[in-house]
Amino acid sequence: MILAHDIAGSGPLLVLVHGITEDRRSWDPVDLTGSSTVVRVDVRGHGESAAAEPYDIPTLASDIHDTVMQLQEQGVVPDGPPIVVGHSLGGIVATAYGALFPARAIVNVDQPLHLAGMQQQIQQAEAMLRGEQFPVFIGGMFAQMAGGLDAAELDRVNALRAPKQDVVLGMWRPLLDDSPEELAALVDRLTAVPADVPYLVITGLDAGPDYAAWL
């Protein structure tokens, strides 16, 4: 799928990938166009991109690669592997991009990759996620993630979010349906970024020494 996108700036190619339920406008406060050709994408099922199954992480990464390849073939962005930056769910997508396709570097903003704890939380809320209380669960989840955002920025981000039940369930399918062993194997595949590709993790909270050692 060729994703809805915008392009600005000049310099090496940099791709920005937003979090779940949001769209490329979530990056509005972040201006990297002075040093990079910035491509901001809406992942499938979000923003102006088409909603179409499947929503698995490798497919989302492939969509970004297909979009980059088309833009390079058209000559509207620089050739060569991109730097891919992802926030939240976009951090997993960016990581998968680095595992599956050539990349200059990967930046993961605030998305832990050890998903066992998240799987337990999601499975405990399965009935809400699959039922009519889906909006309640999603609203409560994001309310706990406000962090240090001021009121104006929190209102801006909340206004961007457009939770679609089928899209969220598709993206969280491994968390809901896979065994812990299957999920761990999936994480191993999606995080197999080559050793010569720089990989930066930025966390909002201290992930602790155990996570750093695991990563």
C-alpha positions in Angstrom: 0.0 0.0 0.0 1.2 3.5 -0.8 0.5 5.5 2.3 -0.8 9.1 2.6 2.2 11.3 3.3 3.7 14.7 3.2 7.3 15.8 2.3 9.3 18.8 3.5 12.9 19.9 4.0 16.1 18.9 2.4 19.0 16.5 3.3 19.1 12.8 4.1 15.8 10.9 4.0 14.0 10.7 7.4 10.7 8.9 7.8 8.4 9.7 10.8 5.9 7.1 11.9 3.1 8.0 14.4 1.5 6.0 17.2 -1.7 3.9 17.3 -5.0 5.8 16.5 -3.1 9.0 15.6 -1.8 10.3 12.2 1.2 12.2 10.8 0.0 15.5 12.3 1.2 14.2 15.7 4.6 15.2 14.6 3.6 18.9 14.0 5.7 20.2 16.9 8.8 18.4 15.7 10.6 20.3 12.9 13.5 18.3 11.5 13.3 19.8 8.0 16.4 22.0 8.4 18.7 19.0 8.2 16.5 16.2 6.6 14.1 15.5 3.8 11.2 14.5 6.1 8.5 12.1 5.0 5.6 11.8 7.4 3.2 8.9 6.8 -0.2 7.8 7.9 0.0 4.1 8.5 -2.8 2.0 7.1 -6.1 2.4 8.8 -5.1 5.8 10.1 -5.4 9.4 8.9 -5.8 9.6 5.2 -4.4 6.2 4.4 -6.8 3.4 3.4 -8.2 1.0 5.9 -7.5 -2.5 4.7 -6.5 -5.7 6.5 -4.0 -7.1 7.5 -2.7 -4.8 10.2 0.3 -6.9 11.3 3.6 -5.1 12.0 5.5 -6.5 9.0 2.8 -5.3 6.7 2.9 -1.8 8.2 6.6 -1.8 7.7 6.3 -3.0 4.1 3.8 -0.2 3.4 6.4 2.4 4.5 9.0 0.7 2.4 6.7 0.6 -0.7 6.0 4.3 -0.2 9.6 5.2 0.2 10.5 3.2 -2.9 7.8 4.9 -5.0 8.9 8.4 -3.9 12.5 7.6 -4.7 11.6 6.2 -8.1 9.7 9.5 -8.7 12.8 11.4 -7.7 11.0 13.5 -5.1 13.1 12.2 -2.1 16.8 11.3 -1.9 18.0 7.8 -2.8 19.4 5.5 -0.2 18.2 3.9 3.0 16.2 6.2 5.3 16.4 7.0 8.9 13.1 5.7 10.4 11.7 7.3 13.6 8.7 5.8 15.2 6.7 6.8 18.3 4.7 4.3 20.4 3.4 1.7 18.0 5.4 3.5 15.4 8.5 2.5 17.3 7.7 -1.2 16.7 7.0 -0.5 13.1 10.3 1.4 12.7 12.1 -1.4 14.4 10.5 -3.9 12.1 11.5 -1.7 9.1 15.1 -2.0 10.3 14.8 -5.7 10.6 13.2 -6.2 7.2 14.7 -3.5 4.9 17.9 -1.5 4.5 17.9 1.5 6.9 20.5 4.2 7.8 19.3 4.2 11.4 16.3 3.5 13.6 14.9 5.6 16.4 12.3 4.1 18.7 10.5 6.8 20.8 8.9 5.4 24.0 7.8 1.9 22.8 9.1 -1.0 24.9 9.8 -4.1 22.8 9.6 -6.6 25.6 5.8 -7.2 25.2 5.1 -9.8 27.8 3.7 -7.3 30.4 1.6 -5.5 27.8 0.2 -8.8 26.6 -1.1 -9.6 30.1 -2.8 -6.2 30.4 -4.4 -6.5 26.9 -5.6 -10.0 27.5 -7.2 -9.1 30.8 -9.1 -6.4 28.9 -10.1 -8.6 26.0 -13.8 -8.5 26.6 -13.8 -4.7 26.7 -11.6 -4.4 23.6 -13.9 -6.7 21.6 -17.1 -5.3 22.9 -19.0 -2.0 23.2 -16.7 -0.8 25.9 -13.8 -0.4 23.5 -13.9 3.4 23.6 -13.9 3.4 27.4 -10.8 1.2 27.5 -8.9 3.2 24.8 -9.8 6.5 26.5 -8.6 5.3 29.8 -5.4 3.9 28.3 -4.5 7.3 26.8 -5.5 9.2 29.9 -2.8 7.2 31.8 -0.2 8.2 29.1 -0.6 12.0 29.4 2.8 12.4 31.1 4.0 16.0 31.3 2.0 17.4 28.4 0.5 20.8 29.0 -3.3 21.2 28.5 -3.0 22.7 25.1 -0.8 20.0 23.7 -2.9 17.3 25.4 -6.0 18.7 23.7 -4.2 18.7 20.4 -3.1 15.1 20.6 -6.5 13.9 21.9 -8.1 15.6 18.9 -5.9 13.7 16.5 -6.9 10.3 17.9 -9.5 8.4 15.9 -9.7 4.9 17.5 -11.1 2.3 15.1 -11.9 -1.0 16.8 -11.1 -3.3 13.9 -7.8 -1.5 13.2 -6.7 -1.7 16.9 -7.7 -5.3 17.2 -5.8 -6.1 14.0 -2.6 -4.5 15.3 -3.0 -6.1 18.7 -3.9 -9.5 17.4 -0.6 -11.1 18.6 -1.1 -9.7 22.0 -4.6 -11.1 22.2 -4.2 -14.5 20.4 -0.6 -15.6 20.5 0.9 -17.6 23.4 3.8 -15.9 25.3 6.2 -18.1 23.4 4.8 -17.2 20.0 4.9 -13.5 21.0 8.5 -13.8 22.1 9.4 -15.4 18.7 7.6 -12.6 16.9 9.5 -10.0 18.8 12.8 -11.8 18.0 11.9 -11.5 14.3 10.8 -7.9 14.4 13.8 -6.7 16.3 16.5 -8.5 14.2 18.0 -5.1 13.2 21.5 -5.7 11.7 24.3 -4.9 14.1 25.7 -2.2 11.7 22.4 -0.2 11.8 22.5 2.4 14.7 19.5 1.9 17.0 18.4 4.6 19.4 15.8 4.1 22.2 14.2 7.2 23.8 12.0 6.4 26.8 9.7 8.6 28.8 10.3 6.5 31.9 13.4 4.7 33.1 13.1 1.2 31.5 15.5 -0.2 34.1 18.8 -2.2 33.8 17.0 -5.4 33.0 15.4 -4.0 29.9 18.6 -2.4 28.7 20.4 -5.7 29.1 17.6 -7.6 27.3 17.6 -5.1 24.5 
